[in-house]
Amino acid sequence: MFLDQPERFAAFDPQHMLGHIDALPDQLEGAWALAQSFPALPESFKQARLIVLTGMGGSAIGGDYLAALVEEQCPVPILVNRGYSLPAYVQGPDVLVIASSHSGSTEETLSAFDQARARGTQLMAICTGGPLAERARAAGLPVWQFTYPSQPRAAFGWSFGLLVGLAQRLGLAGDLSADVEEAIALLRQGRDEYGAAAPIATNGPKRYAGQVYDRIGVIYGGGIMAPVARRWKGQINENAKAWAEFDILPEQNHNGVAGTEYPEKGLEKLFAFFLRSSYDHPRVALRTELTMKLYLQQAIMVDSYMARGGSRLAQMVNATQFGDYLSYYAGMLYGVDPTPIPPISQLKEGLARA
């Protein structure tokens, strides 16, 4: 089969997106080490009553992951803001705003950064440079700058890894070093198992790419798998140039599960994929089983993946890696270059002209 001929991938992947997916364990390792090396942060950061990460796309999802990772230990709420403006309650010195932009030039993030400054919040930036780094340094604010030339989504290990390091530095979830070590080791194992050289007979992402091909993927997850479901959706959109959506359990059982009758022809094109974790609430685990059975009764294609690892962090990044490879192999089946995102570029050009 085509997916067992990785030498053919280069024709569709001239910018080597596969290499960035392979590099996820190295990214996480590098980000964790870099986070520990930055200068001391203001002690007042540890006194914040609210932490808000503002960003877009691949620069924002690390905030979703962080919030899910530490929610059972973190003494303050962590919220993610996607947009030009911050909610009214994000103001004052007892709020910490983290402005995250891979390029440092995301217009929504720059707008929110300026608003946070005007409202007197505590503030820091995570980026590779650009106007965000310039504005933060000019204001004497902490800048966690890293170097990784890629699309923002391809630098997930850096954007999320730095946030894990920040959580460690701020004492938001105890000592995470052992969890990081486990996660990196599991990702390296996954690279061997899911990578291009591994045959489809033993390669889960390759097999599931064949199932999602020519279908609309809907990814479900609850708890720590909820942000992973969002990541899968975005990766399928951008890497495979394919339509995909995500939904969150148990909320989905209170609305979305009812939409399993029409349009009949459309339902034939669905592929429902459930992300599972040993950290799922027992009732969420049961809901997952019952929802899968219900979908099967409606002749909707269904499958699931149980995340590996002992810690919450390990399971989150393992399921992420699985989905990243799946999205790449789906792109290969469609015969598309996974790196460029023409519709997004077109929208940015239109905004710039306006």
C-alpha positions as CSV (number, residue, x, y, z in Angstrom):
1,M,0.0,0.0,0.0
2,F,1.0,3.6,-0.6
3,L,1.5,4.4,3.1
4,D,4.1,1.6,3.3
5,Q,6.2,3.3,0.7
6,P,7.5,6.3,2.7
7,E,10.0,7.2,-0.1
8,R,7.0,8.5,-2.0
9,F,6.0,11.0,0.7
10,A,8.7,13.5,-0.3
11,A,6.9,14.3,-3.5
12,F,4.0,15.7,-1.4
13,D,5.9,16.9,1.6
14,P,8.8,19.1,0.2
15,Q,8.9,21.2,3.5
16,H,9.2,18.0,5.5
17,M,6.3,18.3,7.9
18,L,7.0,14.7,8.8
19,G,10.3,15.7,10.3
20,H,8.5,18.2,12.7
21,I,6.1,15.4,13.8
22,D,9.0,13.1,14.3
23,A,10.7,15.8,16.4
24,L,7.9,16.1,19.0
25,P,9.9,14.3,21.8
26,D,13.0,16.5,21.1
27,Q,10.8,19.6,21.1
28,L,9.3,18.8,24.5
29,E,12.8,17.9,25.9
30,G,14.3,21.2,24.6
31,A,11.3,23.3,25.8
32,W,11.5,21.8,29.3
33,A,15.2,22.5,29.6
34,L,14.9,26.0,28.2
35,A,12.1,26.9,30.6
36,Q,14.3,26.0,33.5
37,S,17.1,28.2,32.2
38,F,15.2,31.5,31.9
39,P,15.8,34.3,34.5
40,A,13.8,34.3,37.6
41,L,10.2,35.5,37.2
42,P,8.6,38.1,39.4
43,E,7.4,36.6,42.7
44,S,4.1,38.4,42.1
45,F,3.3,36.0,39.3
46,K,2.8,33.3,42.0
47,Q,0.2,35.5,43.7
48,A,-2.1,35.8,40.6
49,R,-5.7,34.9,41.3
50,L,-6.3,34.2,37.6
51,I,-4.0,33.1,34.7
52,V,-5.1,33.9,31.1
53,L,-3.3,32.7,28.0
54,T,-4.1,34.7,25.0
55,G,-3.3,33.3,21.6
56,M,-4.6,31.8,18.4
57,G,-4.4,28.4,16.7
58,G,-1.3,26.4,17.4
59,S,-0.1,29.0,19.8
60,A,-3.2,28.9,21.9
61,I,-3.9,25.2,22.3
62,G,-1.0,24.7,24.6
63,G,-3.0,26.8,27.1
64,D,-5.9,24.3,26.8
65,Y,-3.5,21.5,27.4
66,L,-2.0,23.2,30.5
67,A,-5.4,24.0,32.0
68,A,-6.4,20.3,31.6
69,L,-3.1,19.0,32.9
70,V,-3.0,20.9,36.2
71,E,-6.7,21.4,36.9
72,E,-6.8,18.9,39.8
73,Q,-3.9,20.7,41.6
74,C,-3.7,24.3,40.4
75,P,-5.1,26.7,43.0
76,V,-6.2,29.3,40.4
77,P,-8.2,29.1,37.2
78,I,-6.3,29.0,33.9
79,L,-8.3,30.3,30.9
80,V,-7.6,30.6,27.2
81,N,-8.6,33.7,25.3
82,R,-8.9,33.5,21.5
83,G,-9.6,36.9,20.1
84,Y,-8.7,40.6,19.8
85,S,-10.2,41.6,23.2
86,L,-10.0,40.3,26.8
87,P,-13.0,39.8,29.0
88,A,-13.8,42.6,31.4
89,Y,-12.6,40.6,34.4
90,V,-9.1,40.4,33.0
91,Q,-7.7,43.5,34.6
92,G,-5.5,44.5,37.5
93,P,-2.2,43.4,39.0
94,D,-3.6,40.1,40.4
95,V,-4.2,38.7,36.9
96,L,-1.4,37.1,34.9
97,V,-1.7,37.3,31.1
98,I,0.5,35.1,29.0
99,A,0.7,36.3,25.4
100,S,1.6,33.3,23.1
101,S,2.3,33.8,19.4
102,H,4.7,31.6,17.5
103,S,5.6,34.3,15.0
104,G,5.2,37.2,17.5
105,S,3.0,38.9,14.9
106,T,-0.5,37.5,15.4
107,E,-2.7,40.5,15.2
108,E,-5.3,39.2,17.7
109,T,-2.6,38.4,20.3
110,L,-0.9,41.8,19.8
111,S,-4.3,43.5,20.3
112,A,-5.0,41.5,23.5
113,F,-1.4,42.1,24.7
114,D,-1.9,45.9,24.4
115,Q,-5.2,45.7,26.2
116,A,-3.7,43.7,29.0
117,R,-1.0,46.4,29.4
118,A,-3.6,49.2,29.5
119,R,-5.5,47.3,32.2
120,G,-2.5,46.9,34.4
121,T,-2.3,43.1,34.5
122,Q,0.9,41.2,35.0
123,L,2.2,40.1,31.6
124,M,4.7,37.9,29.8
125,A,5.3,36.8,26.3
126,I,6.1,33.4,24.7
127,C,7.2,33.6,21.1
128,T,10.0,33.3,18.6
129,G,10.4,37.0,18.2
130,G,8.6,39.6,16.2
131,P,6.6,42.6,17.4
132,L,5.4,40.8,20.5
133,A,8.9,40.2,21.8
134,E,9.8,43.9,20.9
135,R,6.8,45.3,22.8
136,A,7.3,43.1,25.8
137,R,11.0,43.9,26.1
138,A,10.3,47.6,25.6
139,A,8.0,47.4,28.6
140,G,10.5,45.5,30.7
141,L,8.3,42.3,30.7
142,P,9.6,38.7,30.7
143,V,10.0,37.2,27.3
144,W,10.4,33.5,26.9
145,Q,11.8,33.4,23.4
146,F,12.6,30.2,21.5
147,T,13.9,29.3,18.0
148,Y,12.1,26.8,15.9
149,P,11.3,27.6,12.3
150,S,8.0,26.0,11.4
151,Q,4.3,26.5,11.1
152,P,2.9,27.2,14.7
153,R,1.1,23.8,14.8
154,A,4.4,22.0,14.1
155,A,6.0,23.6,17.1
156,F,3.5,22.2,19.6
157,G,6.2,20.5,21.7
158,W,7.8,24.0,22.2
159,S,4.7,26.0,22.9
160,F,3.2,23.4,25.3
161,G,6.5,22.3,26.8
162,L,7.4,25.9,27.8
163,L,4.0,26.2,29.5
164,V,4.7,23.0,31.4
165,G,8.0,24.5,32.4
166,L,6.2,27.7,33.5
167,A,3.8,25.7,35.6
168,Q,6.8,24.1,37.3
169,R,8.4,27.5,37.9
170,L,5.2,29.0,39.3
171,G,4.4,25.9,41.5
172,L,1.0,25.4,39.9
173,A,1.1,21.6,40.0
174,G,4.0,20.3,42.1
175,D,7.1,18.7,40.6
176,L,6.4,17.7,37.0
177,S,9.9,16.5,36.1
178,A,9.2,12.8,36.4
179,D,6.1,13.2,34.3
180,V,8.1,15.1,31.6
181,E,10.7,12.3,31.6
182,E,8.1,9.7,31.1
183,A,6.4,11.7,28.4
184,I,9.6,12.1,26.4
185,A,10.4,8.4,26.6
186,L,6.9,7.5,25.5
187,L,7.1,9.9,22.6
188,R,10.4,8.4,21.5
189,Q,8.8,4.9,21.6
190,G,5.8,6.3,19.7
191,R,8.1,7.7,17.0
192,D,9.4,4.3,16.3
193,E,6.0,2.7,16.3
194,Y,4.0,5.4,14.4
195,G,6.8,6.7,12.1
196,A,6.9,6.4,8.4
197,A,9.1,3.3,8.4
198,A,6.7,1.3,10.6
199,P,4.4,-0.9,8.4
200,I,0.7,-0.3,8.3
201,A,0.1,-3.8,9.8
202,T,1.5,-2.5,13.1
203,N,1.1,1.2,12.7
204,G,-2.1,2.5,14.2
205,P,-2.0,6.1,12.7
206,K,-1.6,4.6,9.2
207,R,-4.5,2.3,9.6
208,Y,-6.8,5.0,11.0
209,A,-5.8,7.4,8.3
210,G,-7.2,4.9,5.8
211,Q,-10.5,4.9,7.8
212,V,-10.8,8.7,7.9
213,Y,-9.9,9.1,4.3
214,D,-12.9,10.3,2.2
215,R,-14.9,10.8,5.4
216,I,-15.6,13.6,7.8
217,G,-13.9,12.9,11.1
218,V,-15.5,13.9,14.4
219,I,-13.2,13.5,17.3
220,Y,-14.5,13.1,20.9
221,G,-12.8,13.4,24.2
222,G,-13.5,14.3,27.8
223,G,-11.3,15.5,30.7
224,I,-7.6,15.6,29.7
225,M,-8.6,14.2,26.2
226,A,-10.8,17.3,25.4
227,P,-7.9,19.5,24.3
228,V,-6.4,16.6,22.5
229,A,-9.6,16.1,20.5
230,R,-9.4,19.8,19.5
231,R,-5.8,19.3,18.4
232,W,-6.8,16.2,16.3
233,K,-9.5,18.3,14.6
234,G,-7.1,21.1,13.8
235,Q,-4.3,18.8,12.5
236,I,-6.7,17.0,10.2
237,N,-7.9,20.4,8.9
238,E,-4.4,21.8,8.3
239,N,-2.3,18.8,7.5
240,A,-4.8,16.7,5.5
241,K,-6.8,19.8,4.2
242,A,-9.9,17.8,5.2
243,W,-13.1,18.7,7.1
244,A,-13.1,17.5,10.7
245,E,-14.8,18.6,13.9
246,F,-14.5,17.8,17.6
247,D,-16.9,17.5,20.6
248,I,-16.5,17.1,24.3
249,L,-18.0,14.5,26.7
250,P,-20.1,14.5,28.7
251,E,-21.6,17.7,27.1
252,Q,-22.0,15.9,23.8
253,N,-24.5,13.5,25.4
254,H,-26.8,16.4,26.1
255,N,-27.2,17.6,22.6
256,G,-24.9,16.3,19.8
257,V,-25.8,12.6,20.4
258,A,-29.4,13.3,19.2
259,G,-28.2,14.3,15.7
260,T,-27.8,10.8,14.4
261,E,-30.7,10.5,12.0
262,Y,-30.3,13.2,9.3
263,P,-29.1,13.8,6.7
264,E,-28.9,10.1,6.0
265,K,-26.4,10.5,3.1
266,G,-24.2,12.7,5.3
267,L,-24.1,10.3,8.2
268,E,-22.7,7.7,5.8
269,K,-19.6,9.9,5.5
270,L,-18.9,10.3,9.2
271,F,-16.1,8.7,11.1
272,A,-16.5,9.1,14.9
273,F,-13.3,8.6,16.9
274,F,-13.3,8.6,20.7
275,L,-10.1,9.4,22.7
276,R,-10.0,7.6,26.0
277,S,-7.9,7.8,29.1
278,S,-7.5,6.0,32.3
279,Y,-8.1,9.4,33.9
280,D,-11.6,9.6,32.5
281,H,-14.3,10.0,35.1
282,P,-15.9,6.6,35.4
283,R,-19.2,8.0,34.2
284,V,-17.5,9.5,31.1
285,A,-15.9,6.2,30.4
286,L,-19.3,4.6,30.5
287,R,-20.8,7.3,28.4
288,T,-18.1,6.7,25.8
289,E,-19.0,3.0,25.6
290,L,-22.7,3.7,25.4
291,T,-22.3,6.5,22.8
292,M,-20.1,4.2,20.6
293,K,-22.7,1.5,20.7
294,L,-25.5,4.0,19.8
295,Y,-23.5,5.2,16.8
296,L,-22.8,1.7,15.6
297,Q,-26.6,1.0,15.8
298,Q,-27.0,4.0,13.5
299,A,-24.4,2.6,11.1
300,I,-21.9,5.3,11.8
301,M,-18.3,4.2,11.5
302,V,-16.8,4.3,15.1
303,D,-13.4,3.6,16.6
304,S,-11.4,4.7,19.7
305,Y,-7.9,5.1,21.1
306,M,-6.8,4.5,24.7
307,A,-4.0,6.8,25.6
308,R,-0.8,5.2,26.9
309,G,1.3,6.3,29.8
310,G,1.1,6.5,33.6
311,S,0.9,10.3,34.1
312,R,-1.7,12.7,32.8
313,L,1.1,14.5,30.8
314,A,2.3,11.3,29.2
315,Q,-1.2,10.3,28.1
316,M,-2.0,13.7,26.7
317,V,1.2,13.9,24.5
318,N,0.9,10.2,23.5
319,A,-2.6,10.7,22.1
320,T,-1.4,14.0,20.5
321,Q,1.4,12.2,18.7
322,F,-0.9,9.5,17.5
323,G,-3.2,12.1,16.0
324,D,-0.4,14.1,14.4
325,Y,0.8,11.1,12.5
326,L,-2.7,10.2,11.5
327,S,-3.3,13.6,10.1
328,Y,-0.1,13.5,8.1
329,Y,-0.8,10.1,6.6
330,A,-4.3,11.2,5.7
331,G,-2.7,14.1,3.9
332,M,-0.5,11.6,2.0
333,L,-3.6,9.6,1.0
334,Y,-5.2,12.8,-0.3
335,G,-2.0,13.7,-2.2
336,V,-1.6,17.1,-0.6
337,D,1.3,19.1,0.8
338,P,0.7,19.1,4.6
339,T,2.6,22.3,5.3
340,P,1.0,25.3,3.4
341,I,-2.4,26.5,4.4
342,P,-3.6,28.6,1.4
343,P,-7.0,29.5,2.8
344,I,-5.5,30.9,6.0
345,S,-2.9,32.8,4.0
346,Q,-5.6,34.2,1.7
347,L,-7.6,35.4,4.7
348,K,-4.5,37.1,6.2
349,E,-3.8,38.8,2.9
350,G,-7.3,40.1,2.7
351,L,-7.1,41.4,6.3
352,A,-3.8,43.1,5.5
353,R,-5.3,44.9,2.4
354,A,-8.2,46.1,4.5
